[in-house]
């Protein structure tokens, strides 16, 4: 990752932050064996929320939620995608799996966690493969739905990438479809600089662990989840348009607010 190295990230403070993050990560990995036990749904969810909270705290990732989380089961969450952090905060917020590319199932440790969380592994290039996952998935006990990132990849968050409607094949069959806008800020809540935005985004050829520990060393970040009003659509293309419009409008409003604040300070 092309991270910016400063005395704070490379000095003692940065090293201590990385040690804290490493300890949290080891603790979460140690819970994998516990996760595999046949816990009742509510007890398992309590354990999961505790584990995700531990991970976020260890990497100094502050979570802020805005709006109302759609209640009940059968909720399909449609979100923009910037970083691996997106998965952690959404898993912390809602009991549900993710639509993930098929390769993830074979990843060491992460594949085990993904299966335990109820993830659905599909060939994202094939609408034939995605459709059964969204239209006919049998919800597991204690789960409330799925999370899908229809951009099909991550970005640096400056602009919303086009939604691939093929990834939403069968989405209209869900009881509730809720768009969620994800945005990042500095740990203190201020707007990200270009260098900080790049440090948060997990893009290009970034390796997961080096990226995560570099972010921890620089002091973490704040992630805002904006739960928008659920949408109703007749087909996958309408789902894509409605969710894109809701998320894009939110991100535009955040950008305009930051721009106005900058101009006010400069005046």
Backbone as a ProteinNet text record, in pm:
[ID]
protein_1_A
[PRIMARY]
XXXXXXXXXXXXXXXXXXXXXXXXXXXXXXXXXXXXXXXXXXXXXXXXXXXXXXXXXXXXXXXXXXXXXXXXXXXXXXXXXXXXXXXXXXXXXXXXXXXXXXXXXXXXXXXXXXXXXXXXXXXXXXXXXXXXXXXXXXXXXXXXXXXXXXXXXXXXXXXXXXXXXXXXXXXXXXXXXXXXXXXXXXXXXXXXXXXXXXXXXXXXXXXXXXXXXXXXXXXXXXXXXXXXXXXXXXXXXXXXXXXXXXXXXXXXXXXXXXXXXXXXXXX
[TERTIARY]
83.8	0	87.2	45.9	122.3	83	116	79.2	178.2	130.1	217.3	281.2	414.5	484.3	520.6	478.2	506.3	566	628.9	682.2	577.1	450.5	345.2	316.5	328.6	298.3	418.4	539.5	657.8	726.7	691	754.6	690.7	720.8	673.8	521.9	456.8	311.8	249.2	302.8	250.7	272.2	387.9	415.7	322.8	298.2	207.8	65.9	24.2	-107.9	-115.6	-6.9	-4.9	-6.4	61.5	59	-82.1	-149.6	-288.1	-377.2	-359.2	-438.2	-409.6	-281.8	-245	-305.5	-306.9	-366.5	-516.2	-584.1	-726.9	-752.2	-667.3	-684.1	-663.8	-562	-537.9	-655.1	-710.8	-824.7	-944.5	-968.3	-1080.6	-1055.5	-933.4	-901.4	-919.3	-889.6	-906.1	-1051	-1142.8	-1284.4	-1342.7	-1263.1	-1315.5	-1363	-1283.3	-1322.8	-1453	-1469.4	-1592.6	-1710.9	-1688.4	-1793.7	-1846.2	-1759.9	-1801.1	-1890	-1901.1	-1988.3	-2136	-2224.7	-2367.5	-2439.1	-2402.8	-2466.6	-2609.8	-2699.7	-2832.2	-2814.5	-2907.9	-2896	-2865.4	-2944.6	-2919.3	-2782.4	-2741.7	-2612.4	-2498.4	-2513.2	-2411.3	-2397.8	-2512.1	-2508.3	-2440	-2464.4	-2396.6	-2245.8	-2202.7	-2060.8	-2001.6	-2074.5	-2026	-2012	-2112.6	-2107.4	-1990.2	-1966.2	-1853.7	-1721.8	-1709.6	-1586.5	-1562.1	-1666.7	-1649.1	-1616.9	-1678.8	-1649.2	-1504.1	-1454.6	-1315.9	-1221.5	-1252.8	-1169	-1166.5	-1283.3	-1289.6	-1214.6	-1232	-1162.5	-1011.2	-968.2	-825.2	-757.2	-827.7	-772.1	-812.5	-869.5	-908	-1005	-1105.5	-1207.2	-1336	-1376.7	-1493.6	-1616.3	-1721.7	-1843.1	-1952.7	-2013	-2127.3	-2240.3	-2359.3	-2474.2	-2575.9	-2634.1	-2732.8	-2854.8	-2972.8	-3092.7	-3134.5	-3235.7	-3294.8	-3257.1	-3207.1	-3178.4	-3310.4	-3331.7	-3456.9	-3476	-3592.1	-3613.2	-3649.8	-3643.1	-3691.8	-3590.2	-3638	-3553.9	-3586.3	-3507.8	-3532	-3493.1	-3384.8	-3338.1	-3214.5	-3219.9	-3103.8	-3043.3	-2920.1	-2850	-2764.1	-2780.5	-2704.3	-2618.9	-2486.4	-2396.2	-2284.1	-2229.1	-2106.5	-1988.9	-1875.8	-1765.2	-1633.8	-1568.1	-1443.8	-1329.6	-1356.3	-1249	-1297.1	-1201.1	-1233.5	-1311.1	-1297	-1365.5	-1516.9	-1562.2	-1705.8	-1767.3	-1697.5	-1748.5	-1758.9	-1656.6	-1655.8	-1769.7	-1791	-1894	-2034.8	-2054.5	-2187.1	-2217.7	-2116.7	-2136.1	-2162.3	-2100.9	-2125.7	-2268.6	-2323.1	-2453.1	-2569.9	-2556.5	-2667.1	-2621.8	-2704.3	-2673.8	-2709.3	-2610.1	-2635.3	-2506.6	-2519.2	-2402.9	-2376.2	-2276.3	-2237.7	-2235	-2264.1	-2242	-2096.7	-2017.1	-1872.7	-1828.8	-1717.8	-1664.8	-1619.5	-1627.2	-1604.9	-1466.6	-1365.8	-1229.5	-1216.9	-1303.7	-1293.7	-1311.3	-1390.7	-1417.5	-1290.1	-1188.3	-1064.4	-956.2	-983.5	-882.4	-861	-735.4	-709.2	-776.7	-834.7	-900.5	-1021.3	-1000.6	-1110.3	-1221.7	-1183.1	-1283	-1367.7	-1303.2	-1375.8	-1474.9	-1427.2	-1514.2	-1630.9	-1601	-1705.5	-1814.3	-1774.4	-1873.9	-1956.5	-1889.1	-1960.3	-2061.2	-2029.9	-2119.5	-2235.6	-2235.6	-2345	-2327	-2201.7	-2177	-2215.3	-2255.3	-2289.4	-2179.6	-2116.5	-2004.4	-2052.6	-2028.4	-2076.7	-1969.5	-1984.8	-1905.1	-1969.5	-1908.1	-1970.3	-1984.7	-1917.6	-1930.9	-2055	-2120.3	-2231.7	-2361.9	-2455.8	-2586.2	-2662.7	-2635.5	-2700.5	-2661.9	-2537.5	-2491.4	-2544	-2556.2	-2598.5	-2747.3	-2827.5	-2972.9	-3022.2	-2977.8	-3026.2	-2987.9	-2872	-2827.2	-2920.5	-2971.4	-3056.4	-3204	-3246.2	-3389.1	-3436.1	-3349.4	-3397.2	-3318.5	-3245	-3164	-3252.2	-3224.7	-3294.4	-3221	-3284.8	-3219.6	-3188.1	-3066.5	-3025.6	-3078.8	-3091.3	-3144.7	-3059.7	-3125.3	-3054.5	-3000.5	-3016.6	-2967.6	-3082.5	-3049.6	-3155.3	-3140.6	-3048.1	-3038.7	-2898.6	-2879.7	-2752.6	-2708.1	-2577	-2518.2	-2454.1	-2478.5	-2425.4	-2360.6	-2244.8	-2175	-2184.6	-2282.8	-2306.7	-2206.5	-2113.5	-2006.9	-1914.3	-1912.1	-1831.3	-1685.3	-1643.9	-1505.3	-1503.4	-1386.3	-1372.5	-1323.4	-1344.9	-1294.6	-1239.6	-1182.9	-1130.2	-1239.3	-1362.3	-1474.1	-1504.2	-1422.4	-1448.1	-1570.6	-1594.6	-1710	-1768	-1898.7	-1967.1	-1953	-1901.4	-1886.8	-2023.5	-2038.7	-2166.8	-2203.4	-2332.6	-2379.6	-2399.8	-2351.6	-2368.8	-2500.2	-2600	-2732.8	-2733.2	-2636.3	-2629.7	-2605.8	-2538.7	-2514.4	-2640	-2742.5	-2866.3	-2977.5	-2939.8	-3039.5	-3112.1	-3242.9	-3321.6	-3342.7	-3280.9	-3291.8	-3435.2	-3514.6	-3652	-3739.4	-3689.4	-3766	-3756.4	-3667.4	-3649.1	-3759.4	-3789.1	-3894.3	-3859.9	-3734.2	-3688.8	-3553.2	-3537.7	-3409.8	-3370.3	-3258.9	-3218.5	-3083	-3078.7	-2949.3	-2877.1	-2746	-2664.3	-2544.2	-2528.3	-2413.5	-2303	-2182.3	-2066.2	-1970.7	-1930.9	-1831.8	-1732.6	-1615	-1507.1	-1460.7	-1414.9	-1358.9	-1238.8	-1168.7	-1059.6	-1116.9	-1030.3	-1072.6	-1147.1	-1106.7	-1170.7	-1296.8	-1335.4	-1457.1	-1437.8	-1316.8	-1290.2	-1281.1	-1291.9	-1288.3	-1150.1	-1147.2	-1021.2	-944.3	-813.6	-726.7	-708.3	-655.4	-630.6	-543	-439.9	-352	-427	-510.5	-587	-691.5	-751.6	-850.1	-786	-663.6	-592.7	-555	-525.8	-489.2	-607.6	-727.9	-848.2	-890.5	-885.4	-934.6	-847.5	-913.9	-845	-862.4	-769.7	-784.6	-655.2	-663.1	-547.7	-488.3	-358.7	-292.8	-263.6	-338.7	-316	-330.6	-231.1	-241.2	-318.1	-403	-496.5	-427.3	-341.2	-281.8	-190.8	-100.3	-20.6	-107.5	-214.7	-304.7	-367.6	-417.1	-485.2	-391.1	-269.8	-176.8	-121.9	-109.1	-67.9	-175.6	-301.5	-411.8	-416.4	-393.3	-390.4	-279.7	-163.1	-49.1	-75.7	-148.3	-174.1	-289	-355.3	-456.1	-597.2	-616.3	-750.2	-833.8	-964.3	-1056.1	-1194.1	-1283.3	-1424.8	-1501.6	-1592.8	-1676.9	-1821.7	-1888.1	-2028.7	-2113.3	-2215.1	-2313.4	-2443.2	-2489.9	-2614	-2720.2	-2814.5	-2920.4	-3033.4	-3046.8	-3147.2	-3281.4	-3384.2	-3516.7	-3516	-3579.7	-3588.9	-3654	-3615.8	-3668.5	-3757.3	-3848.3	-3935.6	-3911.2	-3882.8	-3852.2	-3904.8	-3935.9	-3995.5	-3893.5	-3772.9	-3671.2	-3532.9	-3431.5	-3294.7	-3247.4	-3288.9	-3245	-3305.3	-3429.9	-3491.9	-3427.2	-3393.7	-3323	-3190.4	-3116.3	-2986.2	-3002.4	-3099.1	-3119.2	-3160.6	-3255.3	-3305.8	-3198.1	-3122.8	-3018	-2904.4	-2869.5	-2763.1	-2801.8	-2926.6	-2972.1	-2966.8	-3010	-3012.5	-2871.8	-2781.1	-2644.6	-2569.4	-2586.7	-2519.7	-2563.1	-2693	-2743.3	-2682.5	-2670	-2610.3	-2463.8	-2387.9	-2245.7	-2226.3	-2312.2	-2305.1	-2332.4	-2430.9	-2464.4	-2348	-2280.1	-2163.9	-2052.1	-2026.6	-1920.7	-1951.8	-2077.7	-2115.4	-2102	-2138	-2124.1	-1977.5	-1891	-1747.8	-1691.5	-1736	-1689.2	-1733.1	-1857.8	-1906.4	-1829.2	-1797.1	-1720.7	-1580.4	-1520	-1386.4	-1388.3	-1488.6	-1499.6	-1524.6	-1603.1	-1631.4	-1504.9	-1422.5	-1296.1	-1200.6	-1204.8	-1113.9	-1156.7	-1285.7	-1337.7	-1286.2
-119.1	0	123.8	227.6	351	441.6	399.1	475.8	588	694.7	805	775.4	776.1	743.4	872.3	884.1	998.8	946.3	1036.4	991.4	922.9	965.1	905.3	761.8	732.2	597.2	505	560.5	474.9	473.8	563.9	572.2	481.4	509.4	425.7	420.8	536.9	538.2	448.4	456.7	371.9	224.5	188.6	48.2	-2.7	80.7	40.7	19.1	102.9	85.8	-45.6	-80.6	-205.7	-327.1	-315.5	-424.9	-443.8	-333.2	-340.3	-405.8	-367.6	-426	-574.8	-612.4	-753	-836.9	-782.1	-855.1	-876.9	-774	-787.1	-890.9	-889.6	-984.6	-1128.2	-1149.3	-1284	-1330.5	-1238.6	-1274.9	-1316.4	-1244.2	-1278	-1412	-1434.1	-1562.6	-1677.4	-1649.4	-1751.4	-1789.2	-1703.4	-1730.7	-1817	-1843.8	-1922.4	-2059.2	-2123.8	-2255.8	-2247.1	-2136.8	-2118.6	-2097.2	-2021.9	-1995	-2122.7	-2222.1	-2345.1	-2433.8	-2401.2	-2478.6	-2450	-2542.6	-2524.2	-2432.3	-2304.6	-2208.6	-2180.1	-2152.1	-2101.3	-1967.3	-1933.1	-1810.7	-1685.1	-1652	-1528.5	-1527.4	-1639.7	-1645.7	-1629	-1690.3	-1677.8	-1533.3	-1466	-1326.3	-1237.2	-1261.2	-1183.6	-1201.6	-1324.8	-1353.9	-1284.9	-1289	-1225.5	-1075.2	-1011.4	-866.3	-827.9	-908.3	-880.4	-892	-994.1	-1015.7	-901.9	-862	-751.9	-621.6	-597.4	-476.5	-476.9	-593.2	-606.4	-575.6	-627.3	-603	-454.7	-391.1	-249.3	-164.2	-196.3	-121.5	-139.5	-261.9	-288.6	-210.9	-192.2	-117.4	30.2	74.5	214.3	261.1	179.7	211.6	246.9	369.9	422.1	412.7	350	328.7	424.9	492.2	579.1	539.7	520.2	479.6	592.9	611.9	717	654.8	695.7	639.9	512.3	447.7	329.4	202.4	106.2	-25.2	-96.6	-143.5	-211.8	-332.8	-346.6	-455.1	-586.3	-692.9	-822.1	-902.8	-1017.3	-1103.4	-1080	-1139.8	-1123.8	-986.8	-929.2	-797.2	-813.6	-756.9	-751.4	-612	-604.3	-477.1	-455.1	-339	-303.1	-182.3	-196.2	-91	-64	56	85.5	19	7.6	-73.8	2.9	25.5	102.3	21.9	-54.4	-119.2	-250.6	-328.7	-448.3	-410.3	-287.8	-240.2	-245	-225.3	-229.5	-358.6	-469.2	-599.7	-607.7	-558.4	-564.7	-483.3	-360.9	-276	-324.9	-375.7	-426.8	-556.1	-641.2	-764.3	-732.2	-626.6	-583.2	-533.4	-475.1	-409.5	-503.4	-596.9	-685.4	-830.3	-920.3	-1062.9	-1112.1	-1134.3	-1179.8	-1216	-1285.2	-1320.9	-1219.6	-1246.5	-1160	-1241.3	-1175.7	-1237.8	-1212.9	-1318.4	-1306.1	-1384.9	-1343.3	-1417.2	-1555.5	-1649.5	-1789.8	-1816.4	-1734.6	-1758.5	-1742.7	-1659	-1632	-1759.2	-1851.4	-1975.4	-2053.3	-2039.1	-2112.8	-2036.1	-1911.2	-1832.8	-1888.7	-1896.1	-1943.6	-1853.6	-1911.6	-1843.6	-1762	-1669.9	-1584.1	-1667.6	-1770.6	-1857.9	-1927.6	-1970	-2034.7	-1937.1	-1815.6	-1714.2	-1682.2	-1669.7	-1635.3	-1741.3	-1867.2	-1974.3	-1972.8	-1944.9	-1942.3	-1827.6	-1717.7	-1603	-1621.2	-1733.1	-1758.7	-1694.5	-1669.6	-1607.6	-1701.4	-1642.7	-1716.9	-1689.7	-1793.7	-1779	-1803	-1705.1	-1714.6	-1665.6	-1706.4	-1651.5	-1519.2	-1408.6	-1278.4	-1239.9	-1311.3	-1282.3	-1347.5	-1433.7	-1511.4	-1475.3	-1416.1	-1383.7	-1511.1	-1618.3	-1746	-1796.2	-1768.2	-1812.7	-1723.1	-1592.6	-1498.5	-1512.5	-1535.3	-1536.1	-1630.8	-1758.9	-1847.5	-1798.5	-1734.1	-1686.1	-1579.5	-1492.8	-1383.6	-1420.8	-1496.5	-1523.6	-1641.8	-1739.7	-1861.1	-1903.5	-1811.9	-1850.3	-1883.6	-1993.7	-2031.1	-1968.5	-1874.6	-1804.1	-1899.3	-1889.5	-1974.9	-1920.2	-2008.2	-1967.3	-1855.8	-1750.1	-1639.1	-1539.5	-1562	-1469.5	-1382.9	-1261.9	-1172	-1131.6	-1189.4	-1155	-1162	-1086.3	-1083.5	-940	-924.6	-796.2	-812.6	-715.7	-722.4	-589.7	-596.2	-477.7	-477.9	-410.2	-422.1	-348.6	-271.5	-215.6	-325.8	-437.9	-551.1	-541	-427.6	-406.6	-289.9	-259.6	-144.5	-22.2	94.9	220.3	305.5	421	508.3	594.1	578.3	647.3	785.1	837.3	971.1	973.7	864.7	856.8	716.6	708.9	580.1	514.5	392.7	320.9	272.5	250.2	198.9	66.5	49.3	-76.7	-176.2	-296	-402.5	-473.4	-445.5	-501.1	-653.9	-713	-859.3	-918	-842.6	-890.1	-882.2	-815.4	-800.8	-888.4	-985.8	-1076.2	-1151.1	-1137.9	-1202.4	-1116.3	-998.3	-912.5	-869.5	-853.6	-806.4	-905.3	-1027.4	-1129.2	-1112.1	-1025	-1009.9	-925.7	-957.3	-887.1	-739.9	-711.7	-574.8	-555.5	-444.3	-408.8	-272.4	-266.6	-140.5	-93.8	23.6	80.6	134.5	116.2	168.3	240.2	366.8	444.8	438.8	407.5	398.4	510.9	585.7	692.3	691.5	743.6	742.7	883.7	899.3	1025.7	995.2	1099.8	1082	1034.4	985.6	935.9	1043.9	1170.3	1279.6	1331.3	1270.9	1310.2	1410.4	1460.7	1556.4	1484.7	1562.4	1504.7	1446.5	1343.5	1279.2	1363.6	1367.5	1424.8	1321	1358.7	1257.9	1142.4	1172.9	1066.8	975.7	1034.3	954.8	869.7	924.4	848.9	724.7	742.4	628.5	526.8	573.3	482.1	396	450.9	377.4	280.3	323.5	241.6	117.5	6.4	-121.1	-151.7	-103.3	-109.1	-157.2	-172.3	-210.4	-341.9	-341.1	-465.2	-466.7	-390.8	-387.1	-527.1	-567.8	-691.7	-660.2	-752.8	-725.3	-687.5	-773.6	-746.7	-623.9	-605.9	-482.6	-357.4	-362	-247.1	-220.4	-325.7	-310.2	-255.5	-306.6	-262.2	-122.4	-86	50.9	149.6	113	198.6	210.6	99.7	103.9	196.1	190.5	271.4	421.1	459.7	602.1	653.3	565.2	611.7	571	483.4	435	534.8	525.1	610	601.6	687.1	681.5	635.5	540.7	496	525.8	592.5	627.5	535.7	474.5	396.1	475.8	502.2	575.7	477.9	442.6	349.7	427.6	407.5	480	406.3	471.9	411.2	289.7	179.1	62.7	99.6	28.3	55.5	-60	-29.1	-129.3	-125.8	-239.8	-243.9	-372.5	-366	-479.7	-576.1	-527	-614.1	-565.3	-641	-611.5	-473.8	-431.1	-301.2	-187.7	-203.7	-103.4	-102.5	-219.9	-227.5	-152.3	-176.9	-111.7	39.4	86.4	231.3	295.8	233.1	291.7	297.1	188.1	184.1	278.7	283.4	374	519	554	691.2	729.2	639.1	668.5	685.2	594.8	600.3	718.8	742.1	854	987.7	1002.5	1126.7	1151.9	1046.7	1062.5	1102.9	1036.5	1067.8	1209.4	1251.1	1387.6	1489.7	1460.4	1552.1	1565	1454.2	1458	1541.5	1521.8	1596.3	1745.2	1781.3	1922.4	1986.1	1909.5	1960.9	1984.4	1892.4	1908.3	2027.5	2044.6	2157.9	2290.6	2296.2	2417.9	2449.7	2346.1	2366.2	2418.4	2365.6	2412.9	2557.7	2597.5	2736.8	2830.4	2782.7	2865	2890.6	2785.5	2802.7	2895.9	2892	2973.3	3120.6	3146.5	3284.1	3370.6
0	0	0	-74.9	-80.8	34.9	154.6	272.9	295.2	360.7	396	530.8	533.9	658.2	731.6	855.3	939.6	1068.7	1150.3	1278.7	1364.7	1350	1432.8	1391.3	1259.4	1213.9	1222.7	1217.7	1220.9	1356.2	1447	1577.7	1680.8	1806.2	1916.1	1923.2	1905.2	1914	1807.3	1686.8	1579.7	1609.2	1663.8	1696.4	1805.7	1904.4	2011.9	1958.8	1866.2	1806.3	1728.9	1661	1586	1679.5	1792.8	1891.1	1944.2	1971.3	2018.4	1912.3	1787.9	1679.6	1665.5	1675.8	1664.2	1775.4	1895.9	2008.5	1985.7	1934.4	1906.8	1798	1695.3	1585.7	1633.7	1716.5	1770	1856.4	1932.8	2017.8	1932.4	1823	1735.3	1667.3	1620.2	1558.7	1658.5	1784.1	1886.4	1909.4	1865.6	1883.7	1772.5	1669.6	1557.5	1605	1689.1	1740.7	1819.7	1892.6	1969.4	1875.5	1767.1	1670.3	1606.4	1593.3	1525.5	1612.9	1740	1828.1	1796.2	1824.6	1792.4	1890.7	1890.4	1980.1	1934.5	2028.7	1989.5	1918.6	1829.7	1751.2	1831.8	1935	2011.1	2078.4	2135.5	2203.3	2102.4	1986.4	1882.8	1837.4	1825.6	1780.8	1883.6	2011.3	2115.9	2104.9	2082.4	2069.3	1946.6	1837	1714.5	1731.4	1789.8	1808.1	1897.3	1999.9	2088.7	2012.7	1928.5	1853.1	1753.8	1681.2	1585.3	1657.2	1771.7	1849.3	1895.3	1935.9	1978.8	1863.8	1746.4	1629.4	1593	1589.4	1554.5	1655.8	1783.5	1887.7	1876.7	1850.2	1840.9	1730	1619.5	1506.8	1509.4	1620.7	1640.7	1531.6	1506	1406.8	1480.5	1467.5	1537.9	1447.6	1496.1	1417.7	1461.4	1361.2	1386.6	1291.2	1345	1264.5	1258.5	1140	1117	1049.1	1091.9	1032.1	1102.3	1046	1109.2	1034.1	1108.2	1052.8	1026.3	904.6	871.3	962.7	1026.1	1122.4	1054.7	1133.6	1089.7	1011	961	879.7	732.3	645.4	502.9	452.2	506.7	464.8	376.6	257.3	169.1	180.4	228.8	242.8	119.7	55.8	-63.8	-29.2	-38.9	8.2	-91.4	-81.8	-156.2	-84.7	-153.4	-100.9	-113.7	0.9	4.4	64.2	168	243	305.1	351.4	429.9	556	598.4	718.5	699.5	575.6	546.8	598.6	576.4	616.6	768.8	837.8	983.9	1044.5	993.6	1054.8	1020.5	899	864.1	938.6	956.9	1033.4	1180.3	1230.9	1368.4	1385.1	1278.6	1286.5	1263.8	1168.2	1133.1	1127.6	1177.8	1170.6	1031.2	949.6	814	744.2	633.3	555.2	445.9	365.8	256	127.2	16.9	-112.7	-148	-151.1	-170.9	-292.9	-350	-463.9	-418.7	-509.4	-475.4	-418.3	-456.1	-408.3	-257.3	-197.6	-53.7	28	-21.7	53.2	82.3	-2	17.3	90.1	130.7	201	341.3	388.1	524.6	628.5	728.1	840.3	794	700.5	656.1	592.7	516.9	457.4	562.4	670.3	780.2	844	870.8	929.1	837.1	707.8	611.7	607.9	608.7	607.8	735.7	847.8	975.9	981.1	911.6	910.3	813	740.3	647.4	512.4	472.1	342.3	228.4	118.7	-2.2	-103.8	-153.2	-245.9	-388.1	-474.5	-611.6	-708.3	-832.5	-940.8	-979.3	-941.7	-961.1	-1108.2	-1194.9	-1336.6	-1396.7	-1319.6	-1373.1	-1303.3	-1378.3	-1320.4	-1285.9	-1360.2	-1333	-1194.9	-1153.2	-1021.3	-910.4	-937.5	-834.7	-805.5	-907	-890.5	-781.2	-778.4	-670.8	-531.6	-520.2	-389.6	-335.8	-423.9	-378.8	-378.7	-479.1	-492.9	-409.2	-384.4	-320.4	-199.5	-137	-22.3	97.1	160	283.5	400.6	469	578.4	691.6	739.6	850.4	982.3	1079.8	1210.1	1268.4	1312.9	1374.1	1275.9	1144.4	1043.6	994.1	951.9	907.7	762.2	689.1	548.5	492.9	385	314.8	292.2	271.2	234	97.5	9.4	-126.2	-163	-228.5	-278.2	-430.9	-488.9	-632.9	-722	-664.1	-747.2	-798	-725.9	-767.4	-730.4	-672	-629.5	-532.8	-478.4	-389.2	-466.7	-407.8	-464.7	-352.3	-387	-281.9	-218.5	-263.7	-201.2	-254	-346.2	-398.5	-489	-559.5	-648.6	-641.8	-652.7	-650.7	-788.1	-790.5	-916.4	-964.8	-1094.1	-1144.3	-1078.1	-1049.5	-993.4	-1107	-1086.2	-1184	-1153.7	-1234.7	-1206.7	-1211.1	-1281.5	-1285.8	-1148.1	-1060.6	-925.1	-838.1	-889.3	-813.7	-869.3	-951.8	-1007.9	-897.1	-890.3	-785.6	-663	-659.3	-540.7	-514.5	-621.5	-605.3	-528.7	-510.5	-437.6	-286.3	-242.5	-98.7	-38.1	86.6	158.6	176.8	211.1	234	168.8	96.7	35.6	90.7	163.6	226.5	173.8	110	72.1	196	198.3	307	246.5	280.1	232.9	337.7	292.5	382.1	348.9	450	429.5	545	519.2	617.6	648.9	773.7	819.9	908.2	948	1042.8	1175.3	1259.7	1390.5	1469.7	1452.7	1526.9	1457.8	1344.5	1275.8	1165	1145.5	1038.4	903.7	795.7	662	631.5	549.8	512.9	411.7	429.3	328.2	217.9	100.5	-4.5	43.3	122.7	173.2	270.1	355	450.1	378.8	274.5	197.2	136.2	86.9	28	135.5	256.3	364.3	407.3	398.7	437.8	329.1	204.3	93.1	73.5	53.3	27.3	-121.4	-200.5	-345.4	-410.8	-543.2	-623.8	-571.9	-542.9	-500.3	-350.9	-271.8	-127.2	-66.8	8.5	86.6	214.1	257.1	365.9	496.5	548.3	679.4	679.9	581.4	580	575.6	498.1	491.1	627.4	691.1	819.4	926.4	932.5	1036.2	1008	881.6	848.5	891	870.9	912.7	1064.5	1134.3	1279.8	1329.3	1266.2	1309.1	1295.1	1191.7	1171.2	1256.4	1332.8	1426.6	1395	1293.6	1264.3	1186.7	1201.9	1126.2	1188.7	1141.5	1176.9	1054.2	1071.8	960.8	993.9	900.3	915.3	828.6	888.8	815.5	810.7	688.9	669.9	620	706.6	671.1	603.8	473	395.8	399.5	349.6	346.1	253.2	293.5	204.5	72.4	-31.5	-164.7	-209.3	-299.1	-360	-509.8	-568.9	-711.1	-771.9	-901.5	-969.8	-1026.9	-1053.3	-1111.7	-1072.2	-1112.2	-1070	-1116.4	-1234.4	-1284.3	-1202.7	-1162.2	-1075.9	-938.5	-887.2	-759.2	-768.9	-875.3	-893.5	-901.2	-978.5	-993.5	-862.1	-792	-667.8	-560.1	-545.7	-443.2	-478.6	-605.7	-649.8	-621.6	-653.1	-632	-484.3	-396.4	-253	-197.2	-233.6	-181.9	-241	-371.2	-437.1	-377.7	-351.4	-292.9	-156	-76.4	56.4	47.5	-38.2	-51.5	-106.7	-198.5	-251.7	-141.3	-56.6	52.7	150.6	178.2	267.8	205.8	76.7	7.8	5.9	-18.7	-20.8	116.8	220.8	357	392.5	352.6	379.5	303.5	179.1	98.9	159.5	206.8	270.1	397.7	475	598.4	567.1	460.5	420.1	378.9	301.1	256.3	373.7	470.5	588.8	669.2	682.6	757.3	683.5	551.7	473.5	468.9	495.2	487.2	601.6
[MASK]
+++++++++++++++++++++++++++++++++++++++++++++++++++++++++++++++++++++++++++++++++++++++++++++++++++++++++++++++++++++++++++++++++++++++++++++++++++++++++++++++++++++++++++++++++++++++++++++++++++++++++++++++++++++++++++++++++++++++++++++++++++++++++++++++++++++++++++

